[in-house]
Amino acid sequence: MPSEAYQINQTMGLKVEDFAEPTGTSGLYTLRMRKKDGRCVFLDGNRCRIYAARPLVCHFYPVWVRQERPTYTFGVT
């Protein structure tokens, strides 16, 4: 996610801290998207405002990955 956050930063001209927050872990995902009312801050209705620069996890939605030491869990929303 850090490289994806950088991509969003460069494409959209936003500060990383405006749309992402630390996960508090040191694994694969060290940042997570901020939420507003339980939804991604970039959703406008059902449309993504950063579609061209969206993170990889958004490409695979509704499939998700959750890090659970020492493995990863995959699921479908």
Buried (B, 14 or more C-beta within 10 A) or exposed (E): BEEBBEBBBEEBEBEBEEBBEEBEEEEEBBBBBEEEEEEBBBBEEEEBEBEEBBBEBBEEEEEEBEEEEEEEEEEEE
